[in-house]
Amino acid sequence: MPDPTAGLPPRYLRTPEAARFLGLSSRTLEKHRTYGTGPIYRKLGGRVVYAIEDLKAWVDRGAKTSTSDPGKGTVLPAKRQTPIPYAGKERR
């Protein structure tokens, strides 16, 4: 019996393949995931996977036609975006 998925492109990519698809390093994509600035991902068991449509949508958020174009949104850098509140006593 022939495989019904033969010839179809992969629907989900693991981190290394998703990073190559985006032109990023795996570590950068992991940082985006940690800080919540990256594309939507899913966890299947212990595996992190990315839908190709989600990767394309994340990239498209940063699409612009000129330097003055506000675009649809912003693709943030892979770093913490909100300051961590001070948990100790107030400094004087």
C-alpha distances in whole Angstrom, upper triangle without the diagonal:
4,7,9,12,12,15,17,20,21,22,24,26,28,32,32,29,31,34,33,32,36,38,39,39,37,41,42,39,39,43,42,40,43,45,43,44,40,37,35,33,31,31,28,29,31,29,31,29,29,28,28,30,32,33,34,36,38,39,39,42,44,44,47,49,52,54,56,53,52,49,46,47,47,45,47,47,46,49,50,52,54,57,57,60,62,62,65,69,70,72,75
4,6,9,8,11,13,16,17,19,22,24,26,29,29,26,28,31,30,29,32,34,36,36,34,38,39,36,37,40,39,37,41,43,41,41,37,34,33,31,29,29,26,28,30,28,29,26,27,25,25,27,29,30,30,33,35,35,36,39,41,41,44,45,49,51,53,49,49,45,43,44,44,42,44,45,43,46,48,49,52,54,55,58,60,60,64,67,68,70,73
4,6,5,9,10,13,14,16,18,20,22,26,26,23,25,28,27,26,29,31,33,33,31,34,35,32,33,37,36,34,37,39,37,37,34,30,29,27,25,25,23,24,26,24,25,23,23,21,22,23,26,27,27,29,31,32,33,36,38,38,41,43,46,48,50,46,46,42,40,40,41,38,40,41,39,43,44,45,48,51,51,54,56,56,60,63,64,66,69
4,6,9,9,12,13,14,17,19,22,25,26,23,24,28,27,25,28,30,32,33,31,34,35,32,33,36,34,33,36,38,36,36,32,29,27,25,24,25,22,24,26,24,25,22,22,20,20,21,24,25,25,27,29,30,31,33,36,35,39,40,44,46,47,44,43,40,37,38,39,36,39,40,38,42,43,44,46,49,50,52,55,55,59,62,63,65,68
4,6,6,9,9,10,13,16,18,22,22,19,20,24,23,21,24,27,28,29,27,31,31,28,29,32,31,29,32,35,32,32,29,25,24,22,21,22,19,22,24,21,21,18,18,16,16,18,21,21,22,24,26,27,28,30,32,32,36,37,41,42,44,41,40,37,34,35,35,33,35,36,35,38,40,40,43,46,46,49,52,52,56,59,60,62,65
4,6,9,10,12,15,17,19,23,22,19,21,24,23,21,25,26,28,29,27,31,32,29,30,34,32,31,34,36,34,34,30,27,26,24,23,24,22,24,26,23,23,20,20,18,18,20,23,23,23,26,28,28,29,32,33,33,36,38,41,43,45,42,42,38,36,37,37,34,37,37,36,39,41,42,45,48,48,51,54,54,58,61,62,63,67
4,7,9,12,15,16,19,22,22,18,19,23,21,19,22,24,26,27,26,30,30,28,29,33,31,30,34,36,33,33,29,26,26,24,24,25,23,26,27,24,24,20,20,18,16,18,21,21,21,24,26,26,26,30,31,30,34,35,38,40,42,39,39,36,34,35,35,32,35,35,34,38,40,41,44,47,48,51,54,54,58,61,62,63,66
4,6,8,12,13,17,20,20,16,17,20,19,17,20,22,24,26,24,28,28,25,27,30,28,27,31,32,30,30,26,23,22,21,20,22,20,23,25,21,21,17,16,14,13,15,18,18,18,20,23,23,23,26,28,28,31,32,36,38,39,36,36,32,31,31,31,29,32,33,32,35,37,38,41,44,44,48,51,51,55,58,58,60,63
4,6,9,10,14,16,16,13,13,17,15,13,16,19,21,22,21,24,24,21,23,26,25,24,28,29,27,26,23,19,19,18,18,20,19,22,23,19,18,15,14,11,10,12,15,15,15,18,19,19,20,23,25,25,28,30,33,35,37,34,33,30,28,28,28,26,28,29,28,32,34,34,37,41,41,45,48,48,52,55,55,57,60
4,6,7,10,13,14,10,11,15,14,12,15,18,19,20,18,22,22,19,20,24,22,21,24,26,24,24,20,17,17,15,15,16,15,18,19,15,15,11,10,9,8,11,13,13,14,17,18,19,20,23,24,25,28,30,33,35,37,34,33,29,27,27,27,25,27,27,26,29,31,32,35,38,38,42,45,45,48,52,52,54,57
4,7,10,13,15,12,11,15,15,13,15,18,19,20,19,22,22,18,20,23,21,19,23,25,22,22,18,15,14,12,12,14,13,17,18,14,13,10,8,6,6,9,11,11,12,14,16,17,18,21,23,23,27,29,32,34,35,32,31,28,25,25,25,23,25,26,25,28,29,30,33,36,36,40,42,43,46,50,50,52,55
4,7,10,12,9,9,12,13,12,14,17,17,18,16,19,19,15,16,19,18,16,19,21,19,19,16,13,12,10,9,11,11,14,14,11,10,6,5,5,6,9,10,10,12,14,15,16,18,20,22,23,27,29,32,33,35,32,31,27,25,24,24,21,23,23,22,25,26,27,30,33,33,36,39,40,43,46,47,49,52
4,7,8,6,5,9,10,9,11,14,14,14,12,15,16,12,14,17,16,14,18,20,18,18,14,12,12,10,10,12,12,15,14,10,9,5,5,6,7,11,11,10,12,15,15,15,18,20,21,22,26,29,31,32,34,31,30,27,25,24,23,20,21,21,20,23,25,26,29,32,32,35,38,38,42,45,46,47,50
4,6,6,6,9,10,10,12,14,13,13,10,13,14,11,11,15,14,13,16,18,17,18,14,13,13,10,10,10,10,13,11,8,6,5,6,9,10,14,13,12,15,17,16,17,20,21,22,24,28,31,33,33,35,33,31,29,27,25,24,21,21,21,18,21,23,25,28,30,30,34,36,36,39,43,44,45,48
4,6,5,6,9,10,10,12,10,9,6,9,10,7,8,11,11,10,13,15,15,15,12,11,12,9,11,11,13,15,12,9,7,7,7,11,12,15,13,11,15,17,15,16,19,20,20,23,26,29,31,31,33,31,30,27,25,24,22,18,18,17,15,18,20,22,25,27,27,31,33,34,37,40,41,42,45
4,6,5,6,9,10,10,9,8,5,9,10,9,10,13,13,13,16,18,18,17,14,14,15,13,15,15,16,17,15,12,10,10,10,13,13,17,16,13,16,18,17,17,20,22,22,23,27,29,31,31,34,32,31,28,27,25,23,20,20,19,16,19,22,24,27,29,30,33,35,36,39,43,43,44,47
4,5,5,6,9,10,10,10,8,12,13,11,12,16,15,15,18,20,19,18,15,14,15,13,14,15,16,18,17,13,11,9,9,11,10,14,14,11,14,17,16,15,19,20,21,22,25,28,30,30,33,31,30,27,26,25,23,20,21,20,18,21,24,26,29,31,32,36,38,39,42,45,46,47,50
4,5,5,6,9,8,9,8,11,11,8,11,13,12,12,15,17,16,15,11,10,11,10,12,14,15,18,17,13,10,8,7,9,8,11,10,8,10,13,12,12,15,17,17,19,22,25,27,27,30,28,27,24,22,21,19,16,17,17,15,19,21,23,26,28,29,33,35,36,40,43,43,44,47
4,5,5,6,5,6,5,9,8,6,9,11,11,12,15,16,16,14,11,11,13,12,15,16,18,20,18,15,12,11,10,12,11,14,13,10,12,15,13,12,16,17,17,18,22,24,26,26,28,27,26,23,22,21,19,15,16,15,13,17,19,21,24,27,28,32,34,35,38,42,42,42,46
4,5,5,6,7,8,11,11,10,13,15,15,15,18,20,19,18,14,14,16,15,18,19,20,23,21,17,15,13,12,14,12,15,15,11,13,16,15,13,17,19,18,19,22,24,26,26,29,27,27,25,24,23,21,17,19,17,16,20,23,24,28,30,31,35,38,39,42,45,45,46,49
4,6,8,10,11,14,13,11,14,16,15,16,19,20,19,17,14,12,15,14,17,19,20,23,22,18,15,13,11,11,9,12,12,8,9,13,12,11,14,16,16,17,20,22,24,25,27,25,25,22,21,21,19,16,18,17,17,21,23,24,28,31,32,36,38,40,43,46,46,47,50
4,5,9,10,12,11,9,13,14,12,14,17,17,17,14,11,10,13,14,17,19,21,24,22,19,16,14,11,12,10,12,11,7,9,11,10,8,11,13,13,14,17,19,21,22,24,22,22,19,19,17,16,12,14,14,14,17,20,21,25,28,29,33,35,37,40,43,43,44,47
4,7,9,12,10,10,13,15,14,16,18,19,19,16,13,14,17,17,20,22,24,26,24,21,18,17,14,16,14,16,15,11,12,15,13,11,14,16,14,15,18,20,22,22,25,23,23,21,21,20,17,14,15,14,14,18,21,22,26,28,30,34,36,38,41,44,44,44,47
4,6,8,6,7,10,11,11,13,15,16,16,14,11,12,16,16,19,20,22,24,22,19,16,16,14,16,15,17,15,12,14,16,13,12,15,16,15,17,19,22,23,23,25,24,24,22,21,20,17,13,14,12,11,14,18,19,23,25,27,31,33,34,37,40,40,40,43
4,5,5,6,9,10,11,13,14,16,17,15,13,14,17,16,19,20,22,23,21,18,15,15,15,18,17,19,18,14,17,19,16,15,19,20,18,20,23,26,27,26,29,28,27,25,25,23,20,16,16,13,11,15,18,20,23,25,26,30,32,33,36,40,40,40,43
4,5,5,6,9,10,11,12,14,15,14,12,13,15,14,16,16,18,20,17,14,12,12,13,16,16,19,17,14,17,19,16,16,20,20,20,22,25,28,29,28,31,30,28,26,26,23,21,17,17,14,12,15,18,20,23,25,25,29,31,32,35,38,39,39,43
4,5,5,6,9,10,10,12,14,14,12,14,16,15,17,17,20,21,18,16,13,15,15,18,19,21,19,16,19,20,17,17,21,21,20,23,26,29,30,28,31,30,28,27,26,23,20,17,16,13,10,12,15,18,21,22,22,26,28,29,32,35,36,36,39
4,5,5,6,9,10,11,12,11,9,12,15,14,17,18,21,22,20,17,15,15,15,18,18,19,17,14,17,18,14,14,18,18,17,20,22,25,26,25,27,26,25,23,23,20,17,13,12,9,7,9,13,15,18,20,21,25,27,28,31,34,35,35,38
4,5,5,6,9,10,10,9,7,9,11,11,14,15,18,19,17,14,11,12,11,14,14,16,13,11,14,15,12,13,16,16,16,19,22,25,26,25,27,26,24,22,21,19,16,12,12,10,8,11,14,15,19,21,22,25,28,29,32,35,36,36,39
4,5,5,6,9,10,10,9,10,12,11,13,13,16,17,15,13,10,12,12,15,16,18,15,14,17,18,15,16,20,19,19,22,25,29,29,28,30,29,27,25,24,21,19,15,14,12,9,11,13,15,18,20,20,24,26,27,30,33,34,34,38
4,5,5,6,8,8,8,11,13,13,15,16,19,20,18,16,13,15,15,18,19,20,17,15,18,19,15,16,20,18,18,21,24,28,28,27,29,27,25,24,23,20,17,13,11,9,6,7,9,12,15,16,17,21,23,24,27,30,31,31,34
4,5,5,6,5,4,8,10,11,14,15,19,20,18,16,13,14,13,16,16,17,14,12,15,15,11,13,16,15,15,18,21,25,25,24,26,24,22,21,19,16,14,10,9,8,5,7,9,11,14,16,17,21,23,25,28,31,31,32,35
4,6,5,7,5,8,8,8,11,12,15,17,15,13,10,11,11,14,16,17,13,12,16,15,12,15,18,16,17,21,24,27,28,27,29,27,25,23,21,18,16,13,12,11,8,10,11,13,15,17,18,21,24,24,28,31,32,33,36
4,6,8,8,11,12,11,13,14,17,18,16,15,12,14,14,18,19,20,17,16,19,19,16,18,21,19,20,23,26,30,30,29,30,29,26,25,23,20,18,15,13,12,9,9,9,11,13,15,15,18,20,21,24,28,28,29,33
4,6,8,11,12,13,15,16,20,21,19,18,15,17,16,19,20,21,17,16,19,18,15,17,19,17,18,21,24,27,28,26,27,26,23,22,21,17,15,12,10,9,7,6,5,7,9,12,12,16,18,20,23,26,26,27,31
4,6,8,9,10,13,15,18,20,18,17,14,15,14,16,18,18,14,14,17,15,12,15,17,15,16,19,22,26,27,25,26,25,22,20,18,15,13,11,9,10,8,9,8,9,11,14,14,18,21,22,25,28,29,30,33
4,7,9,11,15,17,20,22,21,19,16,16,14,16,17,17,13,12,15,13,10,12,14,12,12,16,19,22,23,22,23,21,18,17,15,12,10,7,6,7,6,8,8,8,11,14,16,19,22,24,27,30,30,31,34
4,7,9,12,15,18,20,19,17,13,13,11,13,13,13,10,9,12,11,7,9,12,11,12,15,18,22,23,22,24,22,19,17,16,13,11,8,8,9,8,10,12,12,15,18,19,23,26,27,31,34,34,35,38
4,6,10,13,16,19,18,16,12,11,8,9,10,10,6,6,9,8,5,8,11,10,12,15,18,22,23,23,25,22,20,17,15,13,12,9,11,12,11,14,15,15,18,21,23,26,29,30,34,37,37,38,41
4,7,10,13,16,16,14,10,9,7,8,10,10,6,8,10,9,8,11,13,13,15,17,21,24,26,26,27,25,22,20,17,15,15,13,14,15,14,16,17,17,19,22,23,26,29,30,34,37,37,38,42
4,7,10,13,12,10,7,6,5,7,10,11,8,9,12,12,11,14,16,16,18,20,24,27,30,30,31,28,26,23,21,19,18,16,16,17,15,17,18,19,21,24,24,27,30,30,34,37,38,39,43
4,6,10,10,8,6,5,6,8,12,13,10,12,15,15,14,17,19,19,22,24,28,31,33,33,34,32,29,27,24,22,22,19,20,21,18,20,21,22,24,26,26,29,32,31,35,38,39,41,45
4,6,6,5,5,6,9,11,15,16,14,15,19,19,18,21,23,23,25,27,31,34,36,36,38,35,33,30,27,26,25,22,22,23,20,22,22,23,25,27,26,29,32,31,35,38,39,41,45
4,6,5,6,7,10,12,15,17,16,17,20,21,20,23,25,26,28,30,34,37,39,39,41,38,36,33,30,29,28,25,26,26,23,25,26,27,29,31,30,33,35,34,38,41,43,44,48
4,6,8,10,14,16,19,21,19,20,24,24,24,26,29,29,31,33,37,40,42,42,44,41,39,36,33,32,31,28,28,28,25,26,27,28,30,32,30,33,35,34,37,41,42,44,48
4,7,10,13,16,19,21,19,20,24,24,23,25,28,28,30,32,36,39,41,41,42,40,38,35,33,31,30,27,26,26,23,24,24,26,28,29,28,31,33,32,35,39,40,42,46
4,6,10,13,16,18,17,17,20,21,20,22,25,25,27,29,33,36,38,38,40,37,35,33,30,29,27,24,24,24,21,23,23,26,27,29,29,32,34,33,36,40,41,43,47
4,7,10,13,15,13,13,17,18,17,19,22,22,23,26,29,33,34,34,36,34,32,29,27,25,24,20,21,20,18,20,20,22,24,27,26,29,32,31,35,38,40,41,45
4,7,10,12,11,11,14,15,15,17,19,20,22,24,27,30,33,33,35,32,30,27,25,24,23,20,20,20,18,21,22,23,26,28,28,31,34,34,38,41,42,43,47
4,6,8,7,7,10,11,11,13,15,16,18,20,24,27,29,30,31,28,27,24,21,20,19,17,18,19,17,20,21,22,25,28,28,31,34,35,38,41,42,43,47
4,5,5,6,9,10,11,13,14,16,18,19,23,26,29,29,31,28,26,23,21,20,20,18,20,21,19,23,24,24,27,30,31,34,37,37,41,44,45,46,49
4,5,5,6,9,10,11,12,15,16,17,21,23,26,27,29,26,25,21,19,19,19,17,19,20,20,23,25,25,28,31,32,36,39,39,43,46,46,48,51
4,5,5,6,9,10,10,12,15,15,19,22,25,26,27,24,23,19,17,17,18,16,19,20,20,24,25,25,27,31,32,35,39,39,43,46,46,47,51
4,5,5,6,9,10,11,13,15,18,21,24,25,26,23,21,18,15,15,15,13,16,17,17,20,21,21,24,27,28,31,35,36,39,42,42,44,47
4,5,5,6,9,10,12,13,17,20,22,23,25,22,21,17,15,15,14,12,14,15,15,19,20,20,24,27,28,31,35,36,39,42,42,43,46
4,5,5,6,9,10,11,14,17,20,21,23,20,19,15,14,14,14,12,15,17,17,21,23,22,25,29,31,34,37,38,42,45,45,46,48
4,5,5,6,9,10,14,17,19,20,21,18,17,13,11,11,12,11,14,16,17,20,21,21,23,27,29,32,35,36,40,43,42,44,47
4,5,5,7,10,13,17,19,19,20,18,16,13,11,10,9,7,10,12,13,16,18,17,20,24,25,29,32,33,37,40,39,40,43
4,5,6,7,11,14,16,17,18,16,15,12,11,10,9,7,11,12,14,17,19,19,22,25,27,31,34,36,39,42,41,42,45
4,5,5,9,12,14,16,17,14,13,9,8,9,9,9,13,15,17,20,22,20,23,27,29,32,36,38,41,44,43,44,46
4,6,9,12,14,15,15,12,11,7,5,5,6,6,10,13,15,18,19,17,20,24,26,29,32,34,38,40,39,40,43
4,6,10,12,12,13,11,9,7,7,6,5,5,9,11,14,17,19,17,20,24,26,29,32,35,38,40,39,40,42
4,7,9,11,12,9,9,6,7,8,8,9,13,15,18,20,22,21,24,27,30,33,36,38,42,44,43,43,46
4,6,7,9,6,7,5,8,9,10,11,14,17,20,22,24,22,25,28,31,34,37,40,43,45,44,44,46
4,7,8,6,9,8,11,13,13,15,18,20,23,26,28,26,29,32,35,38,41,43,46,48,47,47,49
4,5,5,9,9,13,14,14,16,18,20,23,25,27,25,28,31,34,37,40,43,46,47,46,46,47
4,6,8,10,13,13,13,15,16,18,21,23,25,23,26,28,32,34,37,40,43,44,43,42,44
4,6,9,13,13,13,16,18,20,23,24,26,23,26,28,32,34,37,40,43,44,42,42,44
4,5,9,10,11,14,16,19,22,24,25,23,25,28,32,34,37,40,43,44,43,43,44
4,7,7,9,12,14,17,20,22,22,20,22,25,28,30,34,37,40,41,39,40,41
4,6,8,11,13,16,20,21,23,20,23,26,29,31,35,37,40,42,41,41,43
4,7,10,13,16,19,21,22,19,22,25,28,30,34,36,39,41,40,41,43
4,7,9,13,16,17,18,15,18,21,24,27,30,32,36,38,36,37,40
4,6,9,12,14,15,13,16,19,22,25,28,30,34,36,35,35,38
4,7,9,12,13,12,15,19,21,24,27,30,33,35,35,35,38
4,7,8,10,8,12,15,18,21,24,26,29,32,31,31,34
4,6,9,9,12,15,17,21,23,26,29,31,31,31,33
4,7,9,12,14,16,20,22,24,27,30,30,30,33
4,6,9,11,13,16,19,21,24,26,26,26,29
4,6,7,9,13,15,17,20,23,23,23,26
4,7,9,13,16,18,21,24,23,23,26
4,6,9,12,15,18,20,19,20,23
4,6,9,12,15,17,16,17,20
4,6,9,12,14,14,15,19
4,6,9,11,11,13,16
4,6,8,8,10,13
4,7,9,11,15
4,6,8,12
4,6,9
4,7
4
